[in-house]
Structure formats: structure tokens, C-alpha cells
Amino acid sequence: MSLLGAGVVLMTVTNMLPGLPLGLSPPLLVVSIGCCLSGPALMLWSAATSRGTPGN
């Protein structure tokens, strides 16, 4: 959930601050997309691996 939140915050910062240097905006966008994609993927992976453990 933290990665997903970080991705949303980075997207908001990228869109709301028009004065960002041109060299900083694309890397922030790439990082925010990566966070938004990896957050749910890690949550699904964690849920899938915890189902197979004994005692649950």
C-alpha cells in the first residue's frame, strides 16, 4: 500500500508543479508509474504466498 500511495503522490506532484525542470518530470513520471504497478503486484504476490502456509 505504501508503494501505491507513493506513486499517487509523485503523480500529483508532477502534475501540480508546472515549474519543475524538464529533466525532472519524466523520471518522476516513470517512478510513479512503477510504484503504482508494483504496489498492487506485491500485494497480490503476498496474498498468493500466504494462502499456502499451514495454519492459516
Secondary structure, DSSP 8 states (H G I E B T S, - for coil): -HHHHHHHHHHHHHHH-TTS-TTTHHHHHHHHHHHHHHHHHHHHHHHHHHHTSTT-
